[in-house]
Amino acid sequence: MNDSRRQAMMARMCFFIMMEFWNTWIRFPKLDYGNLIVG
């Protein structure tokens, strides 16, 4: 039971990390492209 609970926690952490990573990654390239086009 401990192993399954640990796996669930790890999966949840990975999911949240991926979501934050994608949010920042999708936001930043647009700003970079805008700066490159403007500059």
Buried (B, 14 or more C-beta within 10 A) or exposed (E): EEEEEEEEEEEEEEEEEEEEEEEEEEEEEEEEEEEEEEE
